[in-house]
Structures are given as structure tokens and as C-alpha cells.
Amino acid sequence: MRDANPFVEWVVKVAQPCNLACDYCYVYEMGDRSWRRKPPVMAPGTADQLARRIAEHARRHDLPRVRVTLHGGEPLLAGLSRIEHLLAVLELELHGTAECDISVQSNATLLNPLWMDLFRRHGVSVGVSLDGGREANDRHRRARNGRGSHAAVQRGLELLRRPENKALFAGLLCTVDLDNPPLDVFESLLAHEPPAVNFLLPHATWEHPPPGHDPDRTPYANWLLTVFERWYSAPRQETGVRLFEDLVDLALGGEVRSESTGLADTDFLVVESDGTIELSDSLKVTQDGGAATGLDIFAHDFDTAARHPAVADARRGGLAALADVCRGCEVVRLCGGGLRAHRFRPGTGFANASVYCADLRVLTTRIRDRVVADADALLGSVS
């Protein structure tokens, strides 16, 4: 087995439960039930061991910078004291070894001035999940009593956009819903002045295809391309859109390290609230325990995790990791075969094209052709 590249990012499940009940949630609404067997919040001793393991990995590989994303469930349900403990121990263990960029991915409904004070003191950036305006967001992102979450998210975003907090606003994460008009969604997201937006395809497999799945009509590509044209053609850049920026970079010959685009290895791990080491959360859509490795931070360091066959397979990029049907595709360098979880089919595992294959082909081809033509025209005008 070839030597694996070091990890540089850890997604940390500081809380298992969530105060929302989004009907498309890959943690609670798909095939995986492992969250039921894990502690609801990460204990201080687990946080201490995690920080030691990250620092150990950074020293071993001379990493100048690492990233930690606090995740859940809803991570703020871990409570101020537990989060502050984790932030403090990360700073202590990594002092003199590596800089640590810390972020939290939240639904923002629980944000308050105390949280923002903590995040300012420790330089924690905040990403917020939001699917558009009130109607678009509340179609899926509701509390357990059926009440929509948009009003609460709006209050959290207003707090995050205050002058003293604005530098911590990392951006918005939006799951594509074909029932929501794409331009309405994009304009409603822009109204919050996010520095970045990312669009997430609904997690799905060949066994459980996404809503409206139709390879002949490619509805997800059409939805995203409508937003791309609005974003790309704007007279000034109003926000970054990671999916589009990654595809533009790849179309122009760059290399992008991403789960869902390009052919590079991935460089992150998930650590659950009990200290178990897992693969990408998206794999929980495949089957119960679909992201499990059998490893944990008390018995195993991250180099051991990197050598574990399940981890090595899941993070490996390149054509060799893809199904035969993908290897000869003209856009495989752009789409990278799509997200690994989206290739899953019972009986053949991940040796398939993505359930979004047709959409990805149209999306990447159109963006590539548009960007390359513009680059050629620009170079021709200055030659």
C-alpha cells in the first residue's frame, strides 16, 4: 500500500442530537442508526485525547496548519462549557506546533451573544445551513413539532452579521430542492451577504435515488446551471460558490482537494462523540454503520487510521478508485466520479457511476466549455 497523505482536517461530532428534524437528514433519516449508540455529547476526556492525537499527527508530519470543524447533530447542543473546553485544549496541545482553523457548522437557531463572545475569543468561524427563503427553507428544515426554522435562523444570521461578528461568518450551506426556484433561492441567500455559499446535492444512492431523479432530463444539473449563470455573469462577485469555483479551477487545469469534485485524495476524518474514528458522514446514507472503521482515538493514532483498508479506500482519489464506466469519461477529471456515497448500490458497493452521473456530466461539461471559451477569448484579446 502506498504511503497516505496526512490528514489536515477533522470533523468533530461534539453533539449527536439536533433540535431540528430535517426530513432529508443523512444522520437521522437514512439507513444509519449508529448515533443511537453514541453519547449525546463529547466528554472532556475525549476532547483531551482528540486534541493530543491531532497535535501528535501535526508534529509527525510537520503540518503548519490544521482545520477542525465542530459538527453534529447541532453542535451548539454540546453547551458552552464543553465547547470552550475543547477550544482551549486544542489551543494548548497545538501551541508551537501548528495553527488551527476552527469552524462550526450550525443551523444557527441557538446562536446568542454568549456563543458569539466565545467564538470571537477563540477565532471560531460559523457556517450556517439554510435552504433559501422562508417557504424554501421550511419545506424540509423544521423542528420536531412541525414549526419552521427560518425565523430562528434569521435571528442567528442577524447576530452573526453584526459588525463585531461579521468576520466570523464563514458562509451558507444549501441543499438543492428541485421544488424551490433556483434564482429565488440564490437571491434569498445573497440577501444575507454571505462570503461563500455551497450547494449540496441531496444525499442519495442507486437504492434510494434523489427526489425527481431523471437521467434524461438532468434536473439537478439544470437547477445548478441556472444559478451558475446568474453567479458567473454578475458584473461583480457577490459571493463565492465553492462547487462552481472548484469546477472552474479544474476546467482551467488546477487541482482541487474535495470529496465531490476532482481526482485528488481527501484529507479529512470524522471523530464521533465517543472518540470513534469514522469516514465521511455522507456514507451513512448507504447502510447502518456505513461510515464506521472500528477504530478510535484512544487505541489508534491517525497514521494507523490512514493505513486502515477502509479509510485508504474511502479517501483514495485517482482513476483507479472509480468504476470502469467512469475511467474513460471525458469529464471524469472534473466530477471525479461524484461523491463516493452517491455511487453506492447493494451488491456492487461503490463500483458504480454516481446516481447523479447524468447531471454531473451536463453540469461539468457546460461549465468547462463556458470557462474555457472565455479564457481563450481573453487570451486572444491580449495576444
GUNU-858153 format. One record per residue: residue in one letter; x, y, z of N, C-alpha, C in turn. Coordinates in steps of 0.05 Angstrom, whole numbers, plus 5000, padded with zeros to 4 digits. Each point is the difference from the previous one (the first is absolute). Layout:
- a;X;Y;Z;X;Y;Z;X;Y;Z .
...
//
This chain:
- m;5017;4976;5000;4983;5024;5000;5018;5025;5000 .
- r;4992;5019;4983;5016;5025;4999;4997;5016;5026 .
- d;5020;5016;5007;4997;5017;5023;4978;5020;4996 .
- a;4983;5004;5020;4978;5018;4998;5009;5028;5007 .
- n;4987;5020;4987;5005;5027;5008;4988;5005;5028 .
- p;5012;5018;5015;4989;5005;5027;4973;5013;4999 .
- f;4985;4997;5021;4975;5014;5003;5006;5028;5009 .
- v;4983;5019;4990;5003;5028;5009;4974;5011;5011 .
- e;4979;4984;4999;4974;5010;5011;4986;4978;5015 .
- w;4987;5008;5022;4984;4981;5016;4972;5012;5004 .
- v;4980;4985;4993;4972;5007;5005;4993;4987;5026 .
- v;4993;5016;5020;4997;4990;5028;4971;5001;5008 .
- k;4989;4977;5006;4972;4999;5009;4998;5005;5030 .
- v;4998;5026;5006;5000;5007;5028;4972;4995;5013 .
- a;4980;4998;4983;4973;4993;5010;4986;4982;4979 .
- q;4987;4980;5010;4985;4982;4982;4972;5009;4994 .
- p;4984;5011;5019;4973;5007;4994;4998;5026;4985 .
- c;4976;5006;4990;4995;5025;4986;4973;5011;5009 .
- n;4997;5026;5001;4975;5012;5007;4981;5004;4976 .
- l;5009;4992;4976;4983;5000;4977;4995;4971;4991 .
- a;4981;4996;4983;4994;4974;4989;4997;5001;4970 .
- c;5022;5009;4987;4999;5003;4970;4995;4973;4987 .
- d;4980;4999;4982;4992;4974;4990;5020;4987;4981 .
- y;5020;5016;4991;5020;4988;4982;5026;4993;5015 .
- c;5000;5003;5026;5025;4997;5015;5013;4973;4997 .
- y;5025;4999;4992;5014;4975;4996;5008;4987;5026 .
- v;5000;5014;5023;5007;4989;5025;4976;4984;5012 .
- y;4977;5012;5000;4977;4989;5014;4979;4987;4982 .
- e;4999;5008;4975;4977;4991;4983;5008;4979;4979 .
- m;5025;4992;4999;5009;4981;4980;5004;4972;5014 .
- g;5018;4984;4989;5003;4973;5009;5016;4996;5025 .
- d;5015;5020;5008;5018;4997;5023;4986;5006;5026 .
- r;5005;4984;5020;4989;5004;5027;5022;5001;5021 .
- s;5025;5003;4992;5022;4998;5019;5000;5023;5020 .
- w;4987;5022;4993;4999;5023;5019;4986;4992;5026 .
- r;4982;4981;4999;4985;4991;5023;5019;4987;5021 .
- r;5023;4989;4990;5018;4986;5017;5023;5017;5010 .
- k;4999;5025;4995;5022;5018;5008;4990;5020;5021 .
- p;5019;5010;5017;4992;5019;5020;4989;5026;4987 .
- p;4981;5013;5013;4988;5024;4987;5019;5023;4997 .
- v;5020;5002;5017;5020;5021;4997;5028;4988;5006 .
- m;5020;5014;4990;5028;4991;5003;5009;5007;5029 .
- a;5011;4980;5014;5009;5005;5027;5027;5015;5000 .
- p;5006;5014;5021;5026;5015;5001;5024;4982;4996 .
- g;5000;4975;5011;5023;4982;4996;5003;4992;4971 .
- t;4978;4997;4985;5002;4994;4972;5011;5024;4984 .
- a;4991;5024;5008;5011;5024;4987;5030;5003;5005 .
- d;5009;4993;5024;5029;5002;5006;5015;4980;4983 .
- q;4990;4976;4997;5014;4980;4984;5000;5008;4971 .
- l;4978;5011;4990;4999;5009;4972;5021;5021;4995 .
- a;5002;5020;5018;5020;5021;4996;5028;4989;5000 .
- r;5006;4981;5018;5026;4987;5000;5006;4986;4974 .
- r;4980;4985;4990;5004;4986;4975;5005;5018;4976 .
- i;4985;5022;4999;5003;5019;4977;5028;5013;5002 .
- a;5008;5008;5024;5027;5012;5003;5022;4980;4993 .
- e;4997;4975;5009;5019;4979;4993;5003;4997;4970 .
- h;4977;4999;4986;5000;4997;4971;5013;5025;4987 .
- a;4995;5023;5010;5012;5025;4988;5030;5000;5004 .
- r;5009;4991;5023;5029;4999;5005;5013;4980;4982 .
- r;4988;4976;4998;5012;4978;4985;5003;5008;4971 .
- h;4982;5016;4989;5000;5006;4972;5008;5029;4994 .
- d;5009;5014;5021;5009;5028;4997;4978;5017;4987 .
- l;4976;4997;5009;4978;5016;4989;5000;5028;5012 .
- p;5001;5021;4983;4999;5027;5011;4973;5009;5008 .
- r;4979;4987;4989;4972;5009;5005;4982;4976;4998 .
- v;4981;4998;5018;4979;4980;4999;4973;5013;5003 .
- r;4979;4985;4993;4972;5010;5002;4983;4981;5017 .
- v;4984;5012;5016;4981;4985;5017;4972;5012;4995 .
- t;4981;4983;4993;4972;5009;4996;4983;4987;5021 .
- l;4987;5016;5017;4982;4990;5020;4973;4995;4987 .
- h;4989;4976;5004;4977;4990;4985;4982;4985;5018 .
- g;4977;4991;4990;4981;4984;5015;4985;4982;4981 .
- g;4974;4995;5005;4982;5015;5016;5003;5030;4998 .
- e;4991;5013;5021;5004;5029;5003;5022;5004;5020 .
- p;5024;5009;4992;5023;5001;5019;4995;5018;5024 .
- l;4983;5021;4997;4997;5018;5023;4985;4986;5023 .
- l;4987;4977;4995;4987;4985;5021;5021;4988;5020 .
- a;5025;5000;4992;5021;4991;5019;5003;5019;5024 .
- g;4991;5025;4996;5002;5019;5022;5026;5016;5000 .
- l;4998;5024;5011;5023;5019;5000;5024;4988;5014 .
- s;4997;4988;5023;5023;4991;5016;5015;4978;4985 .
- r;4986;4981;4988;5014;4978;4986;5014;5011;4975 .
- i;4987;5017;4986;5013;5012;4976;5024;5016;5008 .
- e;4998;5016;5021;5022;5016;5009;5023;4982;5009 .
- h;4994;4978;5013;5021;4982;5008;5015;4989;4976 .
- l;4985;4991;4979;5013;4990;4976;5017;5021;4987 .
- l;4990;5024;4997;5016;5021;4987;5026;5006;5016 .
- a;4997;5000;5026;5024;5006;5017;5021;4977;4998 .
- v;4991;4975;5000;5019;4978;4999;5013;4998;4972 .
- l;4985;5006;4980;5012;5001;4973;5022;5021;4998 .
- e;4995;5024;5011;5020;5021;5000;5024;4992;5016 .
- l;4996;4987;5023;5022;4992;5017;5017;4979;4987 .
- e;4988;4979;4989;5015;4978;4988;5014;5008;4974 .
- l;4988;5018;4985;5012;5007;4974;5019;5024;5002 .
- h;5001;5013;5024;5018;5023;5003;5029;4993;4993 .
- g;5011;5016;4982;5028;4995;4991;5003;4978;4980 .
- t;4978;4987;4992;5001;4979;4980;4986;5007;4974 .
- a;4975;5009;5002;4985;5007;4975;4979;5020;5007 .
- e;4994;5017;4981;4976;5017;5002;4975;4982;4996 .
- c;4979;5008;5013;4975;4984;4998;4977;5018;4992 .
- d;4989;4995;4977;4976;5014;4991;4976;4985;5009 .
- i;4983;5012;5017;4977;4987;5012;4975;5012;4990 .
- s;4981;4984;4991;4974;5009;4991;4979;4983;5013 .
- v;4975;5010;4999;4977;4985;5009;4979;5001;4978 .
- q;4988;4977;4994;4978;4999;4980;4974;4997;5016 .
- s;4984;5020;4999;4976;5002;5018;4975;5007;4984 .
- n;4977;4994;5012;4975;5009;4989;4994;5029;5009 .
- a;5016;5010;5018;4999;5028;5009;4976;5007;5018 .
- t;4982;4981;5005;4976;5006;5016;5007;5006;5029 .
- l;5023;4990;5009;5007;5003;5029;5022;5021;5004 .
- l;5008;5013;4979;5021;5021;5003;4989;5022;5018 .
- n;5018;5010;5017;4993;5022;5018;5025;5016;5006 .
- p;4999;5023;5013;5024;5015;5006;5022;4985;5015 .
- l;4992;4982;5018;5020;4984;5015;5016;4983;4981 .
- w;4987;4987;4981;5014;4983;4980;5019;5018;4984 .
- m;4990;5023;4991;5017;5017;4983;5024;5011;5015 .
- d;4996;5005;5026;5023;5009;5016;5021;4978;5001 .
- l;4991;4975;5005;5019;4978;5000;5014;4996;4974 .
- f;4985;5002;4978;5012;4996;4973;5019;5023;4993 .
- r;4994;5024;5009;5019;5022;4995;5026;4996;5015 .
- r;4998;4991;5025;5024;4997;5016;5019;4978;4989 .
- h;4988;4980;4987;5016;4978;4990;5002;5000;4969 .
- g;4989;5020;4987;5002;5002;4971;4986;4978;4985 .
- v;4977;4992;5010;4984;4978;4987;4982;5011;4979 .
- s;5002;4991;4976;4982;5009;4979;4975;4983;5000 .
- v;4978;5011;4989;4974;4987;5002;4988;4997;4972 .
- g;4995;4975;4992;4985;4994;4976;4971;4994;5008 .
- v;4981;5008;4983;4972;4997;5007;4986;4985;4978 .
- s;4983;4981;5008;4984;4985;4980;4974;5014;4996 .
- l;4994;5006;4975;4975;5015;4993;4993;4993;4971 .
- d;4975;4994;4995;4992;4991;4973;4986;5021;4984 .
- g;5001;5025;5008;4988;5021;4985;4982;5018;5017 .
- g;4979;5012;4988;4981;5016;5015;4982;4983;5018 .
- r;4981;5012;5012;4983;4986;5020;4987;4976;4988 .
- e;4986;5002;4978;4986;4978;4988;5019;4977;4992 .
- a;5022;5008;4987;5019;4980;4990;5013;4985;5024 .
- n;5009;5016;5020;5014;4988;5022;4982;4982;5017 .
- d;4976;5010;5005;4982;4986;5019;4986;4976;4987 .
- r;5003;4996;4975;4989;4976;4988;5012;4975;5013 .
- h;5026;5001;5006;5014;4976;5011;5012;5005;5028 .
- r;5008;5025;5005;5016;5005;5024;4981;5010;5022 .
- r;4987;4981;5013;4980;5006;5021;5008;4988;5027 .
- a;4989;5012;5021;5003;4988;5027;4983;4976;5002 .
- r;5004;4985;5022;4985;4975;5003;4970;5005;5004 .
- n;4992;5024;5008;4972;5006;5003;4988;5010;4973 .
- g;5015;4999;4979;4991;5008;4974;5003;5030;4994 .
- r;5010;5015;5019;5003;5029;4995;5025;5005;4983 .
- g;4998;5018;4982;5023;5007;4982;5022;5013;5016 .
- s;5024;4998;4989;5024;5010;5014;5010;5027;4989 .
- h;4988;5010;4979;5011;5023;4986;5002;5024;5018 .
- a;4980;5006;5016;5000;5024;5016;5023;4999;5020 .
- a;5005;4977;5012;5021;4997;5020;5027;5002;4986 .
- v;5003;4988;4976;5025;5002;4986;5006;5030;4993 .
- q;4978;5014;4992;5003;5028;4993;5011;5016;5023 .
- r;4990;4994;5024;5010;5015;5024;5030;4993;5005 .
- g;5007;4975;4996;5028;4992;5003;5018;5014;4979 .
- l;4990;5002;4976;5016;5013;4979;5003;5030;5004 .
- e;4979;5012;5011;5001;5029;5006;5022;5005;5022 .
- l;5001;4982;5019;5021;5002;5021;5028;4996;4987 .
- l;5002;4980;4983;5026;4994;4988;5009;5022;4981 .
- r;4982;5016;4989;5007;5021;4981;5006;5027;5014 .
- r;4997;5001;5026;5007;5025;5014;5030;5006;4996 .
- p;5007;5026;5000;5028;5008;4994;5020;4985;5017 .
- e;4995;4995;5025;5020;4987;5017;5002;4970;4994 .
- n;4980;4989;4986;5001;4971;4995;5004;4993;4971 .
- k;4997;5019;4982;4999;4994;4972;5024;4985;4989 .
- a;5023;5005;5011;5025;4987;4991;4999;4970;5005 .
- l;4982;4991;5018;4998;4971;5006;4980;4986;4982 .
- f;4985;5014;4983;4980;4988;4983;5014;4986;4977 .
- a;4999;4973;5001;5014;4984;4980;4983;4996;4974 .
- g;4973;5000;5003;4984;4996;4976;4976;4984;5005 .
- l;4985;4993;4978;4975;4985;5002;5002;4974;4984 .
- l;4987;4980;5011;4999;4974;4987;4971;4994;4994 .
- c;4995;4995;4974;4972;4997;4990;4997;4973;4986 .
- t;4981;4984;5008;4993;4975;4987;4981;5006;4977 .
- v;5006;4990;4976;4984;5005;4977;4973;4985;5002 .
- d;4979;5015;4996;4972;4989;4998;4989;5009;4974 .
- l;4993;4981;4983;4990;5007;4973;4974;5015;5001 .
- d;4985;4999;5022;4975;5014;5002;5004;5030;5006 .
- n;5024;5007;5007;5006;5028;5006;5013;5013;4976 .
- p;4988;5022;4989;5012;5014;4977;5029;5008;5005 .
- p;5018;4992;4983;5029;5004;5006;5007;5029;5004 .
- l;4990;5018;4983;5008;5028;5003;4988;5013;5025 .
- d;4976;4992;5007;4988;5010;5025;5017;4991;5024 .
- v;5009;4975;5000;5017;4990;5021;5026;5016;5002 .
- f;5013;5003;4977;5026;5014;5000;4997;5029;5009 .
- e;4980;5014;4991;4996;5028;5008;4994;5002;5030 .
- s;4985;4981;5011;4994;5000;5028;5025;4995;5017 .
- l;5018;4983;4990;5025;4995;5013;5018;5025;4999 .
- l;5001;5012;4977;5017;5024;4996;4991;5023;5019 .
- a;4974;5001;5007;4990;5021;5017;5013;5000;5027 .
- h;5012;4977;5008;5014;4998;5026;5030;5008;4998 .
- e;5008;5008;4976;5028;5009;4995;5020;4979;5009 .
- p;4997;4975;4991;5019;4980;5009;5026;5002;4984 .
- p;5023;4996;5013;5025;5000;4985;5003;4976;4981 .
- a;4985;4979;5006;5001;4976;4983;4973;4985;5002 .
- v;4993;4986;4979;4977;4982;5000;5009;4973;4989 .
- n;4990;4979;5010;5004;4974;4988;4974;4986;4996 .
- f;4997;4987;4977;4976;4985;4994;5005;4970;5003 .
- l;4983;4987;5014;5003;4971;5006;4978;4985;4986 .
- l;5008;4980;4984;4980;4982;4988;4988;4983;5022 .
- p;4974;4994;5000;4989;4983;5021;5014;4973;5000 .
- h;5008;4991;5023;5014;4974;5002;4981;4978;4991 .
- a;5010;4983;4982;4984;4979;4988;5018;4978;4989 .
- t;4988;4977;4995;5014;4977;4988;4983;4989;4977 .
- w;5011;4980;4986;4984;4986;4980;4976;4985;5012 .
- e;5003;4992;5025;4978;4986;5014;4978;5020;5007 .
- h;5009;5024;5008;4981;5022;5008;5007;5025;4984 .
- p;4991;5002;4975;5007;5023;4983;4989;5026;5012 .
- p;5011;5023;4991;4991;5026;5011;4972;5007;4989 .
- p;4986;5018;5013;4974;5009;4989;5002;5011;4972 .
- g;4982;4992;4983;5000;5010;4972;5022;4989;4983 .
- h;5013;4979;5008;5022;4988;4985;4991;4993;4971 .
- d;5014;5011;4980;4993;4995;4972;5024;5004;4983 .
- p;5015;4979;4993;5024;5003;4984;4996;5012;4973 .
- d;4976;4998;4989;4994;5011;4974;4997;5031;5001 .
- r;4989;5010;5022;4995;5028;5002;5020;5015;5017 .
- t;5017;4986;5014;5021;5012;5017;4990;5024;5016 .
- p;4980;4997;5017;4989;5023;5014;5019;5014;5019 .
- y;5018;4984;5013;5019;5013;5019;5021;5016;4985 .
- a;5009;4991;4978;5018;5016;4984;4987;5026;4990 .
- n;4975;4998;4991;4986;5023;4991;4996;5021;5022 .
- w;4993;4990;5023;4996;5018;5023;5026;5015;5007 .
- l;5022;4984;5002;5026;5012;5007;5010;5018;4978 .
- l;4996;4993;4975;5010;5017;4978;4985;5027;4999 .
- t;4975;5000;5008;4985;5025;5002;5014;5019;5020 .
- v;5007;4989;5023;5014;5016;5020;5028;5007;4990 .
- f;5014;4982;4987;5027;5005;4990;5000;5024;4981 .
- e;4981;5001;4981;4999;5022;4981;4995;5027;5014 .
- r;4983;5000;5020;4995;5024;5015;5025;5009;5015 .
- w;5014;4980;5013;5024;5006;5015;5023;5009;4982 .
- y;5005;4985;4979;5023;5004;4982;4997;5025;4984 .
- s;4976;5007;4993;4996;5023;4982;4996;5027;5015 .
- a;5000;4999;5026;4995;5024;5016;5023;5020;4995 .
- p;4994;5026;4999;5021;5020;4995;5021;5001;5021 .
- r;4994;4992;5024;5019;4998;5022;4995;4974;5015 .
- q;5020;4990;5013;4996;4975;5015;4987;5007;5027 .
- e;4976;4989;5003;4984;5005;5025;5007;4981;5022 .
- t;5008;4976;4992;5008;4980;5020;5016;4978;4985 .
- g;5014;4984;5015;5012;4976;4989;4980;4977;5000 .
- v;5002;4983;4980;4984;4975;5000;5019;4977;4996 .
- r;5005;4985;5021;5022;4981;5000;4998;4980;4977 .
- l;4977;4988;4996;4997;4981;4978;5008;5011;4974 .
- f;4990;5024;4994;5007;5013;4974;5029;5007;4999 .
- e;5011;5011;5021;5028;5008;5000;5018;4976;4996 .
- d;4993;4978;5013;5016;4975;4997;5000;4991;4971 .
- l;4976;5000;4988;4998;4991;4972;5014;5019;4981 .
- v;4999;5026;5005;5015;5019;4983;5030;4995;5003 .
- d;5010;4996;5024;5028;4995;5004;5009;4974;4985 .
- l;4984;4979;5002;5006;4975;4987;4999;5003;4970 .
- a;4981;5015;4990;4997;5004;4971;5025;5015;4989 .
- l;5012;5017;5016;5024;5015;4991;5026;4986;5008 .
- g;4998;4975;5007;5025;4984;5005;5009;4998;5028 .
- g;4985;5011;5019;5008;4999;5028;4994;4973;5013 .
- e;5008;4997;5025;4994;4977;5016;4984;5008;5024 .
- v;4979;4986;5006;4983;5007;5023;4998;4976;5018 .
- r;5003;5004;5026;4997;4978;5019;4971;5002;5012 .
- s;4983;4983;4990;4972;5001;5008;4988;4972;4999 .
- e;4980;4996;5016;4985;4974;5000;4985;4997;4974 .
- s;4989;5021;4989;4980;4998;4979;5009;5008;4972 .
- t;5024;5011;4997;5011;5008;4974;5029;4992;4999 .
- g;5010;4996;4975;5028;4995;4996;5009;4972;5009 .
- l;5026;4994;4995;5010;4973;5005;5021;4999;5022 .
- a;5003;5021;5015;5020;5000;5022;4989;4984;5024 .
- d;5019;4990;5016;4993;4986;5025;4985;5020;5018 .
- t;4983;4990;5017;4988;5017;5021;5019;5000;5024 .
- d;4997;5020;5017;5020;5004;5021;4987;5005;5027 .
- f;4976;4988;5005;4987;5004;5026;4989;4974;5011 .
- l;4995;5001;5026;4987;4978;5015;4978;5011;5017 .
- v;4981;4983;5007;4980;5007;5020;5006;4987;5026 .
- v;4997;5014;5022;5003;4989;5027;4973;5004;5014 .
- e;4988;4977;5008;4974;5001;5013;5002;5007;5029 .
- s;4977;5004;5013;4999;5010;5028;5013;4981;5019 .
- d;5001;4974;4993;5013;4980;5018;5030;4996;4993 .
- g;5010;5015;4980;5028;4997;4993;5004;4980;4977 .
- t;4980;4987;4990;5003;4982;4978;5007;5016;4975 .
- i;5017;4988;4983;5009;5013;4975;4983;4989;4977 .
- e;4989;5018;4985;4982;4992;4979;5007;5014;4973 .
- l;4989;4989;4979;5003;5012;4973;4979;5022;4997 .
- s;4999;5011;4976;4982;5022;4995;4971;4994;5008 .
- d;4987;5019;5013;4973;4996;5008;4981;4992;4978 .
- s;5006;5009;4976;4982;4995;4977;4996;4970;4996 .
- l;5020;4983;5009;4998;4971;4996;4978;4988;5018 .
- k;4990;5015;5019;4978;4990;5016;4974;4996;4984 .
- v;4999;5011;4976;4976;4995;4983;5001;4972;4988 .
- t;5022;4986;5001;5002;4974;4986;4989;4977;5016 .
- q;5006;4999;5026;4991;4978;5017;5007;5007;5029 .
- d;4988;4985;5019;5007;5004;5028;5029;4995;5005 .
- g;5014;5019;5012;5029;4997;5004;5016;5004;4975 .
- g;4988;5013;4980;5014;5004;4974;5025;5017;5002 .
- a;5003;5016;5021;5024;5017;5003;5019;4989;5021 .
- a;4994;4978;5013;5016;4990;5022;5027;4988;4990 .
- t;5020;5001;5017;5026;4988;4994;5008;4980;5021 .
- g;4988;5000;5024;5009;4983;5021;5023;5011;5016 .
- l;5009;5024;4994;5023;5013;5013;4990;5021;5020 .
- d;5017;5007;5019;4993;5022;5018;5026;5014;5009 .
- i;4997;5025;5009;5023;5017;5006;5015;4991;5025 .
- f;4988;4983;5016;5013;4991;5024;5020;4977;4994 .
- a;4993;4984;4981;5017;4977;4993;5016;5003;4975 .
- h;4993;5020;4984;5013;5003;4973;5007;5029;4995 .
- d;5024;5004;4989;5007;5027;4991;4991;5004;4971 .
- f;5003;5024;4989;4989;5005;4974;5016;4988;4977 .
- d;5025;4994;5005;5016;4986;4980;4990;4971;4997 .
- t;4993;4988;5023;4988;4973;4999;4974;5001;4984 .
- a;4984;5021;5005;4975;5003;4986;5005;5003;4970 .
- a;5020;5015;4992;5006;5004;4972;5006;4974;4986 .
- r;5013;4981;5014;5007;4974;4988;4978;4980;5001 .
- h;4978;5006;5014;4978;4981;5001;4987;4997;4972 .
- p;4996;4975;4991;4989;4997;4972;4975;5015;4994 .
- a;4981;5002;5019;4975;5014;4995;5005;5030;4996 .
- v;5018;5011;5017;5007;5028;4998;5015;5006;4974 .
- a;5020;4983;4994;5016;5004;4976;4983;4999;4975 .
- d;4981;4981;4999;4982;4998;4977;4982;5024;4997 .
- a;4989;5009;5023;4981;5022;4999;5012;5027;4993 .
- r;5025;5004;5007;5012;5027;4995;5017;5000;4974 .
- r;5003;4977;4987;5018;4998;4977;4987;5014;4976 .
- g;5015;5018;4987;4992;5012;4976;5011;4985;4976 .
- g;4999;5013;4976;5011;4988;4976;4981;4982;4986 .
- l;5006;4993;4976;4982;4983;4984;4997;4972;5011 .
- a;5021;4990;5013;4999;4973;5010;4978;4996;5020 .
- a;4991;5021;5013;4979;4998;5020;4972;4999;4988 .
- l;4998;5003;4974;4974;5003;4987;4991;4975;4984 .
- a;4975;4999;4994;4989;4978;4984;5010;5003;4972 .
- d;5001;4977;4986;5009;5000;4972;4986;5020;4983 .
- v;4974;5003;5004;4984;5018;4983;5009;5029;5003 .
- c;5012;5007;5023;5009;5027;5005;5028;5006;4988 .
- r;5017;4980;4998;5028;5005;4994;5004;5012;4972 .
- g;4983;4993;4981;5004;5011;4974;4983;5024;4994 .
- c;4986;5011;5020;4982;5022;4996;5016;5026;4996 .
- e;4991;5017;4982;5015;5024;4994;4999;5021;5022 .
- v;4982;4998;5019;4998;5020;5021;5008;4988;5028 .
- v;5012;4976;5000;5006;4988;5026;5020;5016;5016 .
- r;5018;5015;4987;5019;5016;5015;4986;5023;5014 .
- l;4976;5007;4991;4985;5022;5013;4982;4989;5022 .
- c;4983;4980;4993;4981;4991;5020;5012;4980;5019 .
- g;5023;4987;4992;5013;4981;5018;4982;4975;5006 .
- g;4980;4996;4984;4982;4978;5006;4978;5007;5020 .
- g;5000;5025;5009;4980;5009;5019;5006;4990;5028 .
- l;4983;5007;5019;5004;4992;5027;4999;4970;5003 .
- r;5018;4988;5015;5002;4971;5003;4973;4988;5008 .
- a;4987;5012;5019;4974;4989;5010;4980;4998;4978 .
- h;5000;5018;4981;4980;5001;4979;5005;4978;4979 .
- r;5022;4986;5002;5006;4978;4982;4989;4973;5010 .
- f;4990;5000;5024;4994;4974;5014;4976;4987;4987 .
- r;5003;4973;4996;4977;4983;4992;5004;4973;5014 .
- p;4979;4990;5013;5002;4974;5013;5009;4979;4980 .
- g;5019;4983;5008;5011;4979;4982;5025;5008;4987 .
- t;5003;5025;4992;5025;5009;4986;5014;5021;5016 .
- g;4990;5008;5023;5013;5019;5017;5004;5027;4986 .
- f;5025;5009;4999;5006;5026;4989;5011;4999;4971 .
- a;5000;4976;4988;5011;4996;4973;4979;5007;4979 .
- n;4990;5025;5003;4979;5009;4981;5005;5030;4995 .
- a;4987;5009;4978;4999;5029;4996;4982;5012;5021 .
- s;5001;5026;5004;4983;5013;5019;4971;4999;4991 .
- v;4982;4999;5020;4971;5002;4993;4994;5027;4987 .
- y;5018;5019;5003;4998;5026;4987;5017;5002;4975 .
- c;5008;4977;4989;5019;5001;4978;4991;5017;4977 .
- a;4976;4997;4991;4990;5016;4977;5000;5030;5006 .
- d;4992;5007;5024;5000;5028;5008;5028;5010;5002 .
- l;5019;4985;5011;5027;5009;5002;5013;5004;4973 .
- r;4994;4982;4981;5011;5003;4973;4991;5026;4987 .
- v;4974;5006;5002;4990;5025;4988;5011;5024;5015 .
- l;5000;4999;5026;5010;5023;5016;5029;5006;4994 .
- t;5017;4980;5001;5029;5005;4997;5006;5007;4971 .
- t;4987;4988;4981;5005;5006;4971;4993;5029;4994 .
- r;4977;5009;5009;4991;5027;4995;5018;5021;5013 .
- i;5008;4995;5025;5017;5019;5014;5028;5000;4987 .
- r;5010;4976;4994;5027;4999;4986;4999;5015;4974 .
- d;4981;4995;4983;4999;5012;4974;4998;5031;5002 .
- r;4983;5009;5019;4997;5029;5003;5025;5013;5010 .
- v;5013;4988;5019;5024;5012;5012;5024;4999;4981 .
- v;5004;4977;4987;5022;4998;4981;4996;5019;4977 .
- a;4976;5003;4989;4995;5019;4978;5006;5028;5009 .
- d;4992;5007;5024;5006;5028;5010;5030;5004;5004 .
- a;5013;4980;5010;5029;5002;5004;5015;5003;4974 .
- d;4992;4984;4979;5012;5003;4974;4995;5027;4988 .
- a;4975;5010;5003;4994;5027;4989;5017;5021;5014 .
- l;5003;4998;5026;5015;5020;5015;5030;4999;4992 .
- l;5011;4976;4997;5028;4997;4992;5004;5010;4972 .
- g;4980;4995;4982;5002;5009;4972;4999;5030;4998 .
- s;4986;5013;5018;4997;5029;4999;5025;5015;5009 .
- v;5018;4986;5015;5024;5013;5010;5025;4991;4985 .
- s;4996;4981;4982;5024;4990;4985;5007;5018;4977 .
//
